[in-house]
Amino acid sequence: MNAISPILEFNPELLVYLAIDVIIAILLLSTMRYVMGITGKVNTTQELSRRDNFAYGISMAGSVLAMGIVLTGAITGESANNYLNEVIGMSAYGLVGLLLIKAGRWVHDKFSLNQFHKSQLILERNKAVAITDAASAIATAIIVRAVLIWVEGFDFDTFIAIFVGWLISQFILVLVSWIRERRFNRSNVAGFQQALVQGNVALAVRYSGHLIGTAIAVTAASHFIIYDPQYLVTGLLSWLAISLVMMILLKVLATIAKRIVLMNIPREIEIEQQHNVGVAAIEFAINISIALVLSALMA
């Protein structure tokens, strides 16, 4: 009995901190639905229930999952020295995360997929566009989470680091989007963005794998760089350099893996012309898997 008693010991104060974090997390997750409704001027109840708009549901699911990912970065840090500071810190990081997710979507719409009106197409039940929208939010959240875990303290330098880390993430994700679009356009009459407008779900799934996989891979930078406010610029530039290296490494290794796993299967034809979601899902899984392996190895 004495042997197991230490396991049963707990700190009541710790339970209060956990309760604070869980309550704030649930409130912020719930907020995503209303934020989407207000900013998009949409009745979310009507879209999700009465119209059964699956595309809108996919887009909102991406926002909710992205918010959850960001919140894990806020929770992973050490608890504050009192309950009020915990409430302030958790709420502040959560709200900053929410704003960065929304800002990341804006960047994706303006610089990556800027040839169509995303919100209108989602309301018109375009699942391909909804999938890419959700993926961009999730990819942004993954990198923001890594930055939240990387930084220390709760001051002006901390938020500068978070913001610049977000900027780096957007540069990397836009670069990935441009590369994917240019490659697609070289071998197809209809452009990449036009194919999404036409509802190529397979293409959207593969593209999402590239975005999310890249986001996972570039978070490895946080394992190499020590956060120091005195050398913040150097640290963030190093983060960018390592991110670019990881992006290239992921591309090379994932390409090798795809050629082995999907040997004798004309992947481009299956996904781009025949809209084969099954093959696209395998490519998605390969990108994510290689990214996870790289991130684990670098840790």
Order of alpha helices (4+ residues) and beta strands (2+ residues): alpha-alpha-alpha-alpha-alpha-alpha-alpha-alpha-alpha-alpha-alpha
